[in-house]
Amino acid sequence: MDPVYEKVPLVDSSFLIKMERFPYYEIPWHVHPEYELAYVTKANGKRFVGDSVTEVSGDDLILLGPNLPHAWMSSVSGNRSETVQQVIIQFSENFLGSDLWSKPEFHHIRQMLVKAQKGLGIHGDTRSRIIRKMYRMMKMEKYRRVIELLNILDILAVEKEYKTISMVTIDEVKSGSESQRINVIYDYVLQNFGSKCTVPMVASHFGMTPQSFCRYFKNRTWKTYIGFLNEVRVAHACKLLSTDEYSIIEVCYNSGFDSISNFNRQFKKVTGTSPGLYRKANLKSI
């Protein structure tokens, strides 16, 4: 089975950090060109990385290299009503410039990142230290997050408390025609989210019925089309709210929402806070 191609949304940031909660943990077989540092709580079940299938119990912390297919699936016998939480950091190899890792000061990190191409399971005191830092990063200002990410990579490279997960290196996962197709849909939404972008309009643009389009999108991305569209719009709104150039109502309509009530509802659903409080927190940190 070809892995799902994940488009990592980077808006007004050089890398992504996010926290998600699930009532039942089942992340499909997927791939992306970014490195991923993933911490999963109560990860009772199977973890799939490259050619490795591993039973995991309790918390799980791993570092994955670019284009390394991976997935998690909760145990069937587990408690499906139990909430699972994950903290994810995703960053490209060149997120701070094309020659950063070639500098002598970062040689040890470059060596560790090469090993991460097979996936690294992190353990020991290093694991506890990094988990604490990941949670603290969620509350940091953006430039401090960059520094803390470099600190995390330094700790990993110096302490070496990790084990290789996959036996083989995935140099490149060539996306099939279906992966290329979903990427074209992603790009279309990213270019047109400010307009109506309704299901019938997008489905017609790609020569599909609304029903088949929604089914296709859900099967390939593990989320609904409307859910993805709202995430893109909220990400754009976050960028506009980082300054006081636009009023909240202007941000609402510039981001593609058709009403302030729906904007407020979707914004809080995605970010956990209101547009006004988000703006206040960001302007305060400048």
Residue pairs with C-beta under 8 A, 6 or more apart in sequence:
1 29
2 175
2 176
2 178
2 179
3 29
3 30
3 31
3 69
3 173
3 179
4 28
4 29
4 30
4 31
4 179
4 182
4 220
4 221
4 222
5 30
5 31
5 32
5 175
5 179
5 182
5 183
6 30
6 31
6 32
6 221
7 32
7 183
7 186
8 16
8 32
8 34
8 90
9 16
9 231
9 232
9 235
10 16
11 235
11 236
11 238
11 239
12 238
12 239
12 242
13 142
14 91
14 95
14 96
14 146
15 34
15 89
15 90
15 91
15 92
15 95
15 145
15 146
15 149
16 34
16 88
16 89
16 90
16 91
17 87
17 88
17 89
17 90
17 134
17 137
17 138
17 145
18 87
18 88
19 85
19 86
19 87
19 88
19 138
20 85
20 86
20 88
21 83
21 84
21 85
22 83
22 84
22 85
22 86
23 80
23 81
23 82
23 83
23 84
24 74
24 80
24 81
24 82
24 84
25 40
25 42
25 43
25 45
25 72
25 73
25 74
25 84
25 86
26 72
26 73
26 74
27 70
27 71
27 72
27 73
27 222
28 71
28 222
29 48
29 69
29 70
29 71
30 69
30 70
30 71
30 222
31 67
31 68
31 69
31 70
31 173
32 66
32 67
32 90
33 66
33 67
33 92
34 66
34 90
34 91
34 92
35 63
35 64
35 65
35 66
35 90
35 91
35 92
35 93
35 113
35 116
36 63
36 64
36 70
36 88
36 89
36 90
37 61
37 62
37 63
37 64
37 88
37 89
37 90
37 130
37 134
37 152
38 60
38 61
38 62
38 63
38 64
38 86
38 87
38 88
38 89
39 59
39 60
39 61
39 86
39 87
39 88
39 130
39 131
39 134
40 59
40 60
40 61
40 72
40 84
40 85
40 86
41 59
41 84
41 85
41 86
42 58
42 59
42 82
42 83
42 84
42 85
43 56
43 57
43 58
43 59
43 60
43 72
43 74
43 84
44 56
44 57
44 58
44 74
44 75
44 78
45 55
45 56
45 72
45 73
45 74
45 75
45 78
46 53
46 54
46 55
46 56
46 72
46 73
46 75
47 53
47 54
47 55
47 56
47 60
47 62
47 70
47 71
47 72
48 54
48 69
48 70
48 71
48 72
48 73
49 62
49 64
49 68
49 69
49 70
49 119
49 165
49 166
50 68
50 69
50 70
50 118
50 119
50 165
50 166
50 167
50 168
50 170
51 166
51 167
51 168
52 119
52 165
52 166
52 167
54 121
54 165
56 72
59 131
60 72
60 121
61 121
61 122
61 127
61 130
61 131
62 119
62 120
62 121
62 122
62 165
63 116
63 119
63 120
63 122
63 156
63 162
64 70
64 116
64 119
64 120
65 113
65 116
65 117
65 118
65 119
65 169
65 170
66 92
66 93
66 117
67 170
67 171
67 172
67 173
68 117
68 118
68 119
68 166
68 170
69 170
69 173
70 119
74 80
74 84
87 131
87 134
87 135
87 138
89 134
89 137
89 149
89 152
91 149
93 101
93 113
94 100
96 146
100 106
101 109
101 110
101 113
102 110
108 154
108 157
108 158
109 150
109 153
109 154
109 156
109 157
111 157
112 120
112 153
112 156
112 157
112 160
113 153
115 162
115 164
117 169
117 170
117 171
118 164
118 165
118 166
118 167
118 168
118 169
119 164
119 165
119 166
120 156
120 162
120 163
120 164
120 165
121 162
121 163
121 164
121 165
122 130
122 156
122 161
122 162
123 161
123 162
123 163
124 159
124 161
125 159
125 161
126 155
126 156
126 159
126 161
126 162
127 161
129 155
130 152
130 155
130 156
133 148
133 151
133 152
134 152
136 148
137 145
137 148
137 149
140 148
141 285
142 285
156 162
175 183
178 220
181 206
182 217
182 220
182 221
184 206
185 202
185 206
185 217
188 202
188 205
188 206
189 197
189 202
189 228
189 229
189 232
190 232
193 229
193 232
193 233
193 236
193 255
193 256
194 236
194 254
194 255
194 256
195 256
197 229
197 256
199 210
199 213
199 214
199 225
199 226
200 210
202 213
202 225
203 209
203 210
203 212
203 213
203 214
206 213
208 216
213 225
214 224
214 225
217 223
217 224
217 225
217 228
218 224
218 225
221 228
229 256
230 266
230 269
230 270
231 270
233 255
233 256
233 257
233 266
234 255
234 266
234 267
234 270
234 271
236 254
236 255
236 256
237 251
237 252
237 254
237 255
237 257
237 263
237 267
237 275
238 271
238 278
240 246
240 250
240 251
240 254
240 255
241 248
241 251
241 275
241 278
241 279
241 282
242 279
242 282
242 283
243 283
244 279
244 283
246 254
248 260
248 275
248 276
248 279
249 260
251 263
251 275
252 259
252 260
252 263
252 275
255 263
257 263
257 266
263 275
264 274
264 275
267 273
267 274
267 275
267 278
268 274
271 278
273 281
